[in-house]
Amino acid sequence: MFFDIGPLELIALVILAILVFGPEKLPKVIQDTARFIRKVREFSDSARDDIRRELGPEFKDFDFEDLNPRNFARKHLLENEDLGLKEIRNGFDLRQELAEVTDAVNGREITSGGPSVSSQGGSAVDLRKDGPAPRTDPPPYDADAT
């Protein structure tokens, strides 16, 4: 229905209103509530019109729903084809990038057409576990630093 209220909850609210206000005062309460809602709508419409008038004619098609960050991002980033975000997202292959990094760390040659990295090369870094033996002497101790 409206405001995510089901028919049974609406019936329960009507019965509760009749019990709280009584059948003779209930029409007056409904009229006052409707009048209050109407005044709030008129106030919000006039405020929106005042803001549009102050912004000028270049903002006459401004939609206040765009101020919601979710709507703003959806309208300007996801639906806008001029930015090329879809091409960037489709052109990025995370698995291939991770495979290249893994190959470089393990010292294997990269097969994707990029520069070849080899463990026999002069500037390659060998990060395998079977590297030099760990240091046996303890690190220096600085009493003033602790």
Summary of the structure (lengths in Angstrom):
residues: 146
radius of gyration: 34.4
end to end distance: 67.3
largest distance: 95.7
contacts: 230
relative contact order: 0.03
helix: 61%
strand: 0%
